[in-house]
Amino acid sequence: MKSLRLDTAELDLDFNAALKLATALALHHLGDDTMLLSWYDRERDLESPAGVSECHEGCATKGSWDYALNRGARLAVDFDSGRYTFCFL
């Protein structure tokens, strides 16, 4: 999976703004057939699909990342060293 790591701390993006930017990047890199597969919001400790990290407690790999890898994700967009992470198919 290709990863884009963005340092956007100075922009003070909230989750929705980060999602819009990540989606635009995914469309640019993957084309119109891209789909958001999973995401993680460290600030609120929320993820989608919900509960995928339950079996990853104590692991360095977040469940949302592992979920995406095992389902063929092609692009991950990481904001501010894991503040928000979005994985696209």
PADRENKE-59872 format. One record per atom (N, C-alpha, C, CB): y, z, x; residue number from 1; atom name. Coordinates in pm, 1 decimal. Glycine has a CB too. Example, Ala and Ser with C-alpha at 12.3 -4.5 7.8 and 13.67 -1.06 7.14 Angstrom:
2
          v          w          u     i   at
     -569.0      780.0     1319.0     1    N
     -450.0      780.0     1230.0     1   CA
     -330.0      780.0     1320.0     1    C
     -447.3      904.6     1130.8     1   CB
     -225.0      708.0     1285.0     2    N
     -106.0      714.0     1367.0     2   CA
        3.0      787.0     1290.0     2    C
      -59.8      572.5     1408.4     2   CB
This chain:
89
          v          w          u     i   at
     -116.6        0.0       86.1     1    N
        0.0        0.0        0.0     1   CA
      122.9        0.0       90.8     1    C
       -0.3      123.3      -98.0     1   CB
      215.2      -88.0       60.6     2    N
      341.7      -94.6      133.2     2   CA
      430.3       20.1       86.3     2    C
      412.4     -232.5      111.8     2   CB
      502.4       82.1      178.3     3    N
      590.7      193.4      143.6     3   CA
      734.4      162.8      182.5     3    C
      544.2      322.2      211.7     3   CB
      824.3      193.1       91.7     4    N
      967.1      187.3      119.5     4   CA
     1018.4      330.4      115.8     4    C
     1043.6       95.1       16.6     4   CB
     1079.7      373.5      223.4     5    N
     1134.4      509.0      230.2     5   CA
     1287.0      499.2      233.0     5    C
     1080.3      586.2      356.4     5   CB
     1348.0      561.5      133.9     6    N
     1492.9      552.6      119.4     6   CA
     1557.7      689.1      138.2     6    C
     1529.6      495.0      -17.7     6   CB
     1666.9      691.8      214.5     7    N
     1746.7      812.4      230.2     7   CA
     1868.8      795.7      140.8     7    C
     1787.4      837.2      381.0     7   CB
     1865.1      861.9       26.4     8    N
     1971.5      844.3      -72.9     8   CA
     2041.4      976.2     -105.2     8    C
     1914.5      783.4     -200.9     8   CB
     2026.7     1075.3      -18.8     9    N
     2083.2     1207.5      -47.0     9   CA
     2232.1     1200.7      -78.6     9    C
     2060.3     1300.4       70.9     9   CB
     2305.1     1116.7       -9.0    10    N
     2449.5     1106.5      -32.5    10   CA
     2482.7     1046.2     -168.4    10    C
     2513.7     1023.6       76.5    10   CB
     2389.0      975.1     -228.0    11    N
     2413.3      915.5     -360.0    11   CA
     2390.2     1015.0     -472.6    11    C
     2323.8      794.2     -380.2    11   CB
     2318.9     1124.2     -444.4    12    N
     2290.3     1228.2     -543.7    12   CA
     2228.7     1170.1     -671.3    12    C
     2418.4     1304.3     -578.1    12   CB
     2123.7     1089.7     -654.1    13    N
     2056.7     1027.0     -768.1    13   CA
     1973.8     1129.2     -844.8    13    C
     1967.6      911.0     -721.4    13   CB
     1976.9     1119.7     -977.2    14    N
     1883.8     1198.9    -1056.5    14   CA
     1756.3     1116.7    -1075.3    14    C
     1946.6     1239.8    -1194.8    14   CB
     1658.6     1173.3    -1143.6    15    N
     1529.5     1106.7    -1160.3    15   CA
     1544.6      969.4    -1224.4    15    C
     1436.6     1192.7    -1244.2    15   CB
     1622.0      960.1    -1331.7    16    N
     1635.3      832.5    -1403.0    16   CA
     1702.4      724.9    -1317.9    16    C
     1714.5      852.5    -1531.1    16   CB
     1803.2      761.9    -1241.1    17    N
     1869.8      665.3    -1153.4    17   CA
     1774.5      620.5    -1042.9    17    C
     1998.4      726.2    -1092.3    17   CB
     1697.5      713.0     -987.9    18    N
     1599.3      678.1     -884.0    18   CA
     1492.6      585.4     -941.4    18    C
     1533.5      805.9     -825.2    18   CB
     1448.0      612.4    -1062.8    19    N
     1348.6      527.2    -1127.3    19   CA
     1403.1      385.3    -1147.0    19    C
     1306.2      587.5    -1262.7    19   CB
     1526.3      372.2    -1190.2    20    N
     1586.1      239.5    -1208.5    20   CA
     1593.4      163.2    -1076.9    20    C
     1726.1      252.1    -1269.1    20   CB
     1634.8      231.9     -970.6    21    N
     1643.5      167.5     -839.9    21   CA
     1504.3      130.9     -788.4    21    C
     1715.1      259.4     -739.2    21   CB
     1407.7      219.6     -803.4    22    N
     1270.7      191.2     -760.0    22   CA
     1212.4       72.6     -836.2    22    C
     1181.8      314.7     -779.2    22   CB
     1238.2       66.0     -965.7    23    N
     1188.4      -44.7    -1047.5    23   CA
     1250.8     -177.2    -1003.5    23    C
     1218.0      -19.0    -1196.6    23   CB
     1380.3     -175.7     -975.3    24    N
     1446.8     -297.5     -927.8    24   CA
     1387.6     -343.0     -794.4    24    C
     1598.6     -274.0     -913.3    24   CB
     1360.9     -249.4     -706.3    25    N
     1298.9     -283.5     -577.5    25   CA
     1158.0     -339.0     -596.3    25    C
     1294.4     -160.4     -486.1    25   CB
     1082.9     -278.1     -686.5    26    N
      947.1     -326.3     -713.8    26   CA
      949.5     -467.2     -771.2    26    C
      875.0     -231.6     -810.4    26   CB
     1041.1     -493.8     -862.2    27    N
     1053.5     -627.9     -918.4    27   CA
     1087.7     -728.9     -810.2    27    C
     1159.7     -630.5    -1028.2    27   CB
     1175.0     -689.8     -719.0    28    N
     1214.0     -778.5     -609.3    28   CA
     1096.5     -807.2     -515.5    28    C
     1329.9     -717.1     -530.5    28   CB
     1020.3     -705.2     -481.9    29    N
      911.0     -719.8     -384.9    29   CA
      780.9     -770.8     -445.4    29    C
      885.3     -588.6     -318.5    29   CB
      755.5     -737.6     -571.6    30    N
      625.1     -770.2     -631.7    30   CA
      631.7     -873.6     -742.8    30    C
      562.7     -646.1     -685.6    30   CB
      749.3     -899.4     -795.2    31    N
      761.5     -996.3     -903.8    31   CA
      760.4     -930.3    -1040.7    31    C
      650.0    -1097.4     -895.5    31   CB
      772.0    -1014.6    -1141.9    32    N
      786.2     -967.1    -1279.8    32   CA
      662.3     -898.6    -1337.0    32    C
      822.1    -1081.4    -1367.3    32   CB
      547.0     -918.2    -1274.8    33    N
      424.6     -860.2    -1329.5    33   CA
      398.3     -718.5    -1278.0    33    C
      306.6     -949.0    -1296.3    33   CB
      497.0     -656.6    -1212.3    34    N
      478.4     -522.1    -1159.7    34   CA
      475.3     -418.1    -1271.6    34    C
      589.0     -488.8    -1060.4    34   CB
      410.4     -306.2    -1242.8    35    N
      397.4     -199.6    -1341.3    35   CA
      401.7      -65.4    -1268.2    35    C
      265.2     -214.5    -1423.9    35   CB
      476.4       29.9    -1320.5    36    N
      478.4      164.7    -1265.7    36   CA
      343.5      229.7    -1292.9    36    C
      594.5      248.9    -1326.7    36   CB
      278.7      274.8    -1187.5    37    N
      144.0      330.2    -1199.5    37   CA
      144.4      482.7    -1196.6    37    C
       55.7      277.0    -1088.1    37   CB
      226.4      540.1    -1109.4    38    N
      235.4      685.5    -1102.3    38   CA
      368.9      724.7    -1041.0    38    C
      118.1      744.6    -1020.4    38   CB
      406.2      851.7    -1059.8    39    N
      528.7      903.0    -1000.6    39   CA
      518.0     1052.0     -979.5    39    C
      649.3      870.3    -1087.9    39   CB
      605.7     1102.4     -891.3    40    N
      612.8     1245.7     -865.3    40   CA
      758.8     1285.1     -850.5    40    C
      531.5     1284.4     -738.1    40   CB
      797.5     1393.7     -915.4    41    N
      932.5     1450.1     -910.3    41   CA
      919.4     1590.4     -851.2    41    C
     1001.0     1453.3    -1054.2    41   CB
      950.3     1604.7     -722.8    42    N
      933.8     1732.5     -653.9    42   CA
     1026.0     1839.4     -710.0    42    C
      959.1     1715.8     -505.6    42   CB
     1147.6     1803.0     -749.9    43    N
     1244.4     1901.6     -799.3    43   CA
     1193.7     1973.9     -924.4    43    C
     1377.7     1833.5     -829.6    43   CB
     1130.7     1900.8    -1012.1    44    N
     1078.9     1960.6    -1136.2    44   CA
      929.1     1987.2    -1128.6    44    C
     1108.5     1869.7    -1254.9    44   CB
      867.2     1949.6    -1016.3    45    N
      723.1     1960.8     -995.7    45   CA
      647.2     1897.6    -1112.9    45    C
      682.4     2109.0     -978.6    45   CB
      688.8     1774.0    -1146.8    46    N
      624.3     1696.9    -1252.9    46   CA
      566.0     1570.1    -1193.6    46    C
      724.2     1663.4    -1366.8    46   CB
      461.3     1521.5    -1256.7    47    N
      396.6     1399.2    -1210.6    47   CA
      340.4     1322.5    -1328.7    47    C
      285.5     1430.8    -1109.4    47   CB
      315.3     1197.0    -1302.8    48    N
      248.7     1113.7    -1401.5    48   CA
      149.8     1025.8    -1327.1    48    C
      351.0     1028.1    -1484.0    48   CB
       29.8     1018.3    -1377.2    49    N
      -25.1     1086.2    -1493.4    49   CA
      -31.1     1237.9    -1472.3    49    C
     -164.1     1032.0    -1524.7    49   CB
       -9.3     1308.1    -1581.4    50    N
       -7.4     1454.1    -1576.3    50   CA
     -143.1     1507.8    -1531.9    50    C
       30.9     1512.6    -1713.5    50   CB
     -138.8     1606.6    -1445.7    51    N
     -260.6     1675.5    -1405.5    51   CA
     -339.0     1613.6    -1291.7    51    C
     -347.7     1685.7    -1519.7    51   CB
     -293.2     1501.9    -1235.7    52    N
     -372.7     1438.0    -1129.9    52   CA
     -372.9     1517.2     -999.6    52    C
     -320.4     1298.6    -1103.4    52   CB
     -284.1     1613.6     -984.7    53    N
     -283.3     1694.6     -862.8    53   CA
     -367.1     1821.6     -875.5    53    C
     -141.2     1731.4     -826.9    53   CB
     -421.2     1848.5     -991.6    54    N
     -499.8     1970.0    -1010.0    54   CA
     -615.9     1980.2     -911.6    54    C
     -552.5     1976.0    -1151.1    54   CB
     -679.9     1868.5     -882.0    55    N
     -793.0     1871.5     -789.5    55   CA
     -747.2     1853.0     -644.4    55    C
     -894.6     1762.9     -826.8    55   CB
     -615.9     1846.2     -621.8    56    N
     -561.2     1827.6     -487.2    56   CA
     -487.9     1951.4     -436.3    56    C
     -467.1     1708.8     -485.7    56   CB
     -506.5     2066.1     -502.1    57    N
     -437.0     2186.4     -456.7    57   CA
     -478.7     2218.4     -314.3    57    C
     -466.4     2306.0     -550.1    57   CB
     -379.1     2242.5     -231.8    58    N
     -405.1     2271.7      -91.8    58   CA
     -421.0     2147.4       -6.4    58    C
     -527.3     2355.5      -80.0    58   CB
     -417.4     2030.6      -66.2    59    N
     -431.1     1905.3        8.0    59   CA
     -293.1     1851.9       45.5    59    C
     -509.1     1800.2      -75.1    59   CB
     -288.8     1780.9      155.3    60    N
     -162.1     1719.7      198.4    60   CA
     -124.7     1601.8      110.1    60    C
     -171.4     1674.2      344.4    60   CB
     -222.2     1537.6       47.4    61    N
     -198.6     1419.7      -36.3    61   CA
     -177.4     1461.6     -181.2    61    C
     -316.6     1320.4      -25.8    61   CB
      -64.6     1420.6     -238.6    62    N
      -37.6     1447.7     -379.3    62   CA
     -132.4     1366.8     -467.6    62    C
      109.1     1415.2     -413.6    62   CB
     -167.0     1421.2     -580.7    63    N
     -257.0     1353.9     -673.1    63   CA
     -202.6     1222.3     -724.6    63    C
     -287.0     1443.1     -788.0    63   CB
      -71.5     1215.4     -747.9    64    N
      -11.5     1091.3     -798.7    64   CA
      -23.6      979.2     -695.4    64    C
      136.9     1113.9     -835.5    64   CB
      -15.3     1013.8     -566.3    65    N
      -31.0      915.8     -458.1    65   CA
     -176.0      869.7     -450.5    65    C
       13.8      975.6     -322.1    65   CB
     -268.1      963.8     -452.7    66    N
     -410.7      931.0     -446.7    66   CA
     -453.0      848.3     -568.0    66    C
     -495.0     1059.4     -438.3    66   CB
     -402.0      884.1     -684.3    67    N
     -429.1      809.0     -807.0    67   CA
     -387.7      663.0     -789.9    67    C
     -355.2      872.2     -927.0    67   CB
     -266.7      642.9     -737.7    68    N
     -215.0      506.7     -719.0    68   CA
     -298.2      428.9     -617.7    68    C
      -68.8      511.1     -673.7    68   CB
     -331.0      492.4     -506.2    69    N
     -411.6      425.6     -403.0    69   CA
     -546.1      379.1     -457.8    69    C
     -434.0      519.3     -284.1    69   CB
     -608.8      462.9     -537.9    70    N
     -741.0      431.2     -591.5    70   CA
     -738.4      333.3     -708.1    70    C
     -808.5      556.6     -634.7    70   CB
     -619.8      293.7     -750.5    71    N
     -607.8      196.8     -859.0    71   CA
     -535.3       70.2     -815.8    71    C
     -535.8      259.0     -976.2    71   CB
     -524.6       51.3     -685.6    72    N
     -473.1      -74.0     -632.7    72   CA
     -322.4      -87.0     -624.7    72    C
     -523.5     -182.3     -713.2    72   CB
     -251.5       23.7     -619.2    73    N
     -105.9       15.2     -608.5    73   CA
      -67.2      -67.6     -486.8    73    C
      -43.2      156.1     -599.7    73   CB
       39.9     -144.0     -502.8    74    N
       84.6     -232.9     -395.2    74   CA
      213.3     -187.1     -329.6    74    C
      103.0     -371.9     -448.1    74   CB
      289.5      -99.3     -395.9    75    N
      417.9      -56.8     -340.9    75   CA
      447.0       87.4     -381.3    75    C
      531.3     -150.2     -388.5    75   CB
      490.6      166.3     -283.8    76    N
      540.3      301.3     -309.8    76   CA
      686.2      306.1     -267.1    76    C
      455.3      409.9     -234.2    76   CB
      768.7      365.2     -350.8    77    N
      909.5      384.1     -318.1    77   CA
      933.0      535.2     -312.9    77    C
     1005.0      312.9     -423.7    77   CB
      968.5      582.5     -193.5    78    N
      985.0      725.1     -167.2    78   CA
     1131.8      754.8     -142.2    78    C
      898.6      770.0      -46.7    78   CB
     1188.9      842.7     -222.3    79    N
     1328.3      882.6     -208.1    79   CA
     1337.0     1016.8     -136.7    79    C
     1397.3      889.9     -345.5    79   CB
     1415.0     1021.6      -31.1    80    N
     1449.3     1146.4       36.6    80   CA
     1327.6     1230.9       73.3    80    C
     1541.1     1227.0      -50.3    80   CB
     1235.8     1168.8      144.5    81    N
     1116.1     1238.1      197.3    81   CA
     1035.7     1310.5       90.0    81    C
     1157.2     1338.0      303.4    81   CB
     1014.5     1242.9      -20.8    82    N
      927.9     1296.9     -125.6    82   CA
      998.3     1362.6     -241.7    82    C
      837.0     1393.8      -67.0    82   CB
     1129.6     1357.3     -245.6    83    N
     1201.1     1413.5     -361.1    83   CA
     1153.9     1346.7     -489.5    83    C
     1354.2     1396.3     -344.9    83   CB
     1151.4     1213.8     -487.2    84    N
     1092.6     1134.0     -594.7    84   CA
     1004.3     1028.4     -528.5    84    C
     1203.8     1067.9     -686.6    84   CB
      887.5     1005.4     -586.0    85    N
      799.1      898.5     -536.5    85   CA
      750.0      819.6     -656.0    85    C
      678.1      956.3     -453.8    85   CB
      758.6      686.8     -645.3    86    N
      715.7      596.0     -751.6    86   CA
      617.9      495.5     -691.1    86    C
      838.4      523.1     -818.2    86   CB
      502.9      476.8     -755.8    87    N
      401.1      382.8     -708.0    87   CA
      382.3      273.1     -811.3    87    C
      266.2      455.2     -679.9    87   CB
      381.5      149.4     -763.1    88    N
      375.6       32.8     -851.0    88   CA
      253.2      -52.8     -821.2    88    C
      502.6      -50.8     -837.0    88   CB
      198.7     -108.7     -925.9    89    N
       85.1     -199.6     -919.2    89   CA
      136.7     -341.4     -919.7    89    C
      -13.1     -176.2    -1036.3    89   CB
